[in-house]
Amino acid sequence: MGEPSDPQHQQSFFKKHWEGFTEFWGDRFSFLENYGRFLRRAKPIPSWSDSDVQEFIASDPIHGPSLKTAREAVNFGLTGSVIGAVSTAGVAWKYSRSLHGAGLSFLAGGVFGWTFGHEIGNHWLQLYRLDTMAAQVKFIEWWEKKCGE
C-alpha cells in the first residue's frame, strides 16, 4: 500500500495535481465569482435601456460616476477596433490581393484595435483608480430590485 505502482496512489497523484491546477486558475479568474449569481439564474435578468443606466448613474453618488466613466471607455475600444480592422485589412489587401487574407486581417485588426483602444481609454479616463466591477455589480443589483426579482 502506498507503492508508486498502486492505482490508488496514482489517482491521488493526478487528483492532487488537478486540484492544484484548478486552484491556480480559480485564483486568476476569481473576478468571475462576482457575476456568478447573475449568470446562473433560473430566470434571466430583463434587458435594460440606456435611460435605466442613466437613472442609476443619477441615483447612486458612489458607483454612478464609475459606471459612467466605464461606459465612456467603450468608445475608445470601438474607435480602436474600427481603426485596427480597416487599416490591417487595407494593408493585407494592398499587398496580397487575397480576400481571405484581408478578411482574417480585418478580424484580427479589430480584436487588436479593441484591445489597444480599451487600454488607451483605461489610461485616458484613469479607470485603474476606479472599481468598475463593483459599479457594474451594484447596477445589476439595483436593476434586480427595480424589476422586483
C-alpha positions as CSV (number, residue, x, y, z in Angstrom):
1,M,0.0,0.0,0.0
2,G,1.4,3.4,-0.9
3,E,3.6,2.0,-3.6
4,P,4.1,4.2,-6.7
5,S,2.6,1.3,-8.8
6,D,-0.5,1.3,-6.7
7,P,-3.5,2.6,-8.7
8,Q,-4.8,4.4,-5.6
9,H,-1.5,6.2,-5.2
10,Q,-1.5,7.3,-8.9
11,Q,-5.1,8.5,-8.6
12,S,-4.2,10.7,-5.6
13,F,-1.2,12.0,-7.6
14,F,-3.4,13.1,-10.5
15,K,-6.1,14.3,-8.2
16,K,-3.6,16.4,-6.3
17,H,-2.3,18.0,-9.5
18,W,-5.8,18.6,-10.8
19,E,-6.7,20.3,-7.6
20,G,-3.6,22.5,-7.8
21,F,-4.4,23.3,-11.4
22,T,-8.0,24.3,-10.6
23,E,-6.9,26.3,-7.6
24,F,-4.3,28.2,-9.7
25,W,-6.7,29.2,-12.4
26,G,-9.5,29.8,-9.9
27,D,-7.3,32.4,-8.2
28,R,-6.7,34.1,-11.6
29,F,-10.3,34.1,-12.6
30,S,-11.8,34.9,-9.2
31,F,-13.4,38.0,-10.5
32,L,-16.0,35.8,-12.3
33,E,-17.5,34.9,-8.9
34,N,-18.8,38.5,-8.7
35,Y,-21.0,37.8,-11.7
36,G,-21.8,34.2,-10.9
37,R,-25.1,34.8,-9.1
38,F,-26.3,36.9,-12.1
39,L,-25.3,34.4,-14.7
40,R,-26.6,31.2,-13.1
41,R,-30.2,32.1,-12.6
42,A,-33.3,30.2,-13.3
43,K,-34.9,33.2,-14.9
44,P,-32.7,35.7,-16.8
45,I,-32.5,39.3,-15.8
46,P,-34.7,41.5,-18.0
47,S,-32.9,43.8,-20.5
48,W,-32.3,47.4,-19.6
49,S,-32.1,50.5,-21.7
50,D,-29.7,53.5,-21.7
51,S,-32.2,55.5,-19.8
52,D,-32.2,52.9,-17.0
53,V,-28.4,53.2,-16.8
54,Q,-28.6,57.0,-16.7
55,E,-31.2,56.7,-13.9
56,F,-28.8,54.5,-11.9
57,I,-25.9,56.9,-12.5
58,A,-28.0,59.8,-11.2
59,S,-29.3,57.9,-8.2
60,D,-26.0,56.4,-6.9
61,P,-23.4,59.0,-6.0
62,I,-20.7,56.4,-5.2
63,H,-20.9,53.9,-8.1
64,G,-22.8,56.0,-10.6
65,P,-19.7,58.1,-11.8
66,S,-17.6,54.9,-12.0
67,L,-20.2,53.2,-14.2
68,K,-20.5,56.4,-16.4
69,T,-16.7,56.5,-16.9
70,A,-16.6,52.8,-17.7
71,R,-19.3,53.3,-20.3
72,E,-17.3,56.2,-21.8
73,A,-14.2,54.0,-22.1
74,V,-16.1,51.7,-24.5
75,N,-15.9,54.4,-27.2
76,F,-12.1,54.2,-27.1
77,G,-12.4,50.5,-27.7
78,L,-14.8,50.9,-30.6
79,T,-12.7,53.5,-32.2
80,G,-9.6,51.4,-31.9
81,S,-11.4,48.4,-33.3
82,V,-12.5,50.3,-36.4
83,I,-9.1,51.8,-37.0
84,G,-7.3,48.4,-36.4
85,A,-9.7,46.4,-38.6
86,V,-9.7,48.8,-41.6
87,S,-6.0,49.6,-41.5
88,T,-4.8,45.9,-41.3
89,A,-7.4,44.7,-43.9
90,G,-6.3,47.6,-46.2
91,V,-2.6,46.7,-45.9
92,A,-3.3,43.0,-46.4
93,W,-5.5,43.7,-49.5
94,K,-2.9,46.1,-50.9
95,Y,0.0,43.7,-50.7
96,S,-1.7,40.3,-51.2
97,R,-5.0,40.8,-53.1
98,S,-6.2,37.8,-51.1
99,L,-9.8,38.0,-50.0
100,H,-9.4,35.5,-47.2
101,G,-6.2,37.2,-46.0
102,A,-7.9,40.6,-45.9
103,G,-10.9,39.1,-44.1
104,L,-8.7,37.5,-41.4
105,S,-6.6,40.7,-41.1
106,F,-9.9,42.6,-40.7
107,L,-10.9,40.3,-37.8
108,A,-7.5,40.3,-36.2
109,G,-7.1,44.0,-36.6
110,G,-10.5,44.6,-35.0
111,V,-9.6,42.5,-32.0
112,F,-6.1,44.1,-31.6
113,G,-7.6,47.6,-32.1
114,W,-10.2,46.9,-29.5
115,T,-7.6,45.8,-27.0
116,F,-5.3,48.8,-27.6
117,G,-8.2,51.3,-27.7
118,H,-9.5,49.9,-24.4
119,E,-6.1,50.3,-22.8
120,I,-5.9,53.9,-24.1
121,G,-9.3,54.5,-22.6
122,N,-8.3,52.9,-19.3
123,H,-5.3,55.3,-19.0
124,W,-7.0,58.4,-20.5
125,L,-10.0,58.1,-18.2
126,Q,-7.9,56.7,-15.3
127,L,-10.1,53.6,-14.8
128,Y,-7.3,52.0,-12.8
129,R,-8.3,54.3,-10.0
130,L,-11.9,53.2,-10.0
131,D,-13.6,49.9,-9.0
132,T,-15.7,49.5,-12.2
133,M,-16.5,45.9,-11.4
134,A,-18.2,46.9,-8.1
135,A,-20.1,49.6,-10.0
136,Q,-21.4,47.0,-12.5
137,V,-22.4,44.6,-9.8
138,K,-24.2,47.4,-7.9
139,F,-26.0,48.4,-11.1
140,I,-27.2,44.8,-11.7
141,E,-28.3,44.5,-8.0
142,W,-30.2,47.9,-8.4
143,W,-31.8,46.6,-11.6
144,E,-32.9,43.4,-9.9
145,K,-34.5,45.4,-7.1
146,K,-36.2,47.8,-9.6
147,C,-37.6,44.9,-11.6
148,G,-38.8,43.1,-8.4
149,E,-36.7,40.0,-8.9
